[in-house]
Amino acid sequence: MTIGNLTAVAVKQAKPADKPYKMTDGGGMYLLVDVKGGKYWRFNYRFAGKSKTLALGSYPLTSLAEAREGRDKARKLLEQNTDPGMVKKVAKLTAHHAAENSFEAVAREWQEKFKSSWTEQTANKNLRILEVNAFPWIGHRAIDDLKAPELLAVIRRIEARGLIDTAHRLRMTAGQVFRYGIATGRCDRNIAADLSGALVPLKKTHFAAITDPAKFGQLLRDIWGYEGQFSTSCAFKLSALFGLRPGEVRGLEWSEVDVDNALIRIPLGKMKSRRLHTVPLCRQALQIIEELKPLTGGGRFCFPGMRMNDRPMSENTINAALRRLGYDTKNEQTAHGFRSSFSTMAHGSGLFRSEVVEIQLAHKHGDAVRLAYDRGEYLEERRRLMQWWADECDRMREGAKIIPLSGKTAA
């Protein structure tokens, strides 16, 4: 039997004809040329008394040399009484199964299943940290085959860039993916749990915040004197009056503002606490909102971005405004720090129950049993709290006598 009849030149120059034809290389292999010029490598063989054909690829994606290599492997399998067509089918099924159960496939399935219970920011952050830091290196690997050292190597790359918080977040997120993989029968162990002591420890930091009433009064005077964009000025003032997280302020939508009832209702999908959060509007906040509405009330966001009205202002806007006023946002005051300023002075006044302040901050409060049964929003108490805070801010801004911080909480 002659093998190797074809040449690379002959294969390249083969032209289509009125009907498909074969160019035989020998040993059961040939090039099938169809009427449209397509060229396909085939291998004819017999197994268990039946004639069969094995596809070896298409030209030019599969070269003559590669097709011959495929034929030789198939012939060796036949010598071992193994059907090469069945081997190929099993390999294809195995590859498909591995793709469905790769770390990336399981992670994306987990993300899709649970994202409705997260805030949009959390959902995007969870997926982004995997796409940037994990998928390029271990995304293709079957989740059940991954070992702890492989995941650690991925996390070490992040640590080497000095991103310690991101490294810990990736370990935590990967752990959630592995737990989902266990629950859905794709893996047996959460290897991320094995790495709990292998990472550089996190240094607990707090958002910079001014909590001294006299210094906070100066900050308020600077904010009320801010000469930047009007919408930024309004967001700046409301950041001080609301006690909300920066993302909740900048993402505020006009549909969430109820002027008639002096309330803001932020849906659970946007809140870190994953529940509807109501914010009573004090007189001062209502005035700011009414002044802002003619400017941005025709759109979706109260504080739209400068370049795109269909997106909220940048997450760095308030911090940038603080820096323009001369404040160090790392060590002195940050946008998130307004919450600490409000919390410290509200708790310290001794005028309000602790749980009322914590609910206003959208914090969980109390033990699991209390949380399960406590459905009260203390709305009227929170109205008094927020009006007190706004009035207190006015007094601090005007340099008047401030209610001293007692460190006690009213019963």
Secondary structure, 3 states (H helix, E strand, C coil): CCCCCCCHHHHHHCCCCCCCEEEEEECCEEEEECCCCCEEEEEEEEECCEEEEEEEEEECCCCHHHHHHHHHHHHHHHHCCCCHHHHHHHHHHHHHHHHHCEHHHHHHHHHHHHHHHCCHHHHHHHHHHHHHHCHHHHCCCECCCCCHHHHHHHHHHHHHCCCHHHHHHHHHHHHHHHHHHHHCCCCCCCHHHHHCCCCCCCCCCCCCCCCCHHHHHHHHHHHHCCCCCHHHHHHHHHHHHHCCCHHHHHCCEHHHEECCCCEEEECHHHCCCCCCEEEECCHHHHHHHHHHHHHHCCCCECCECCCCCCCECCCCHHHHHHHHCCCCCCCCCCCCHHHHHHHHHHHHHCCCCHHHHHHHCCCCCCCHHHHHHCCCCCHHHHHHHHHHHHHHHHHHHHCCCCCCCCCCCCC
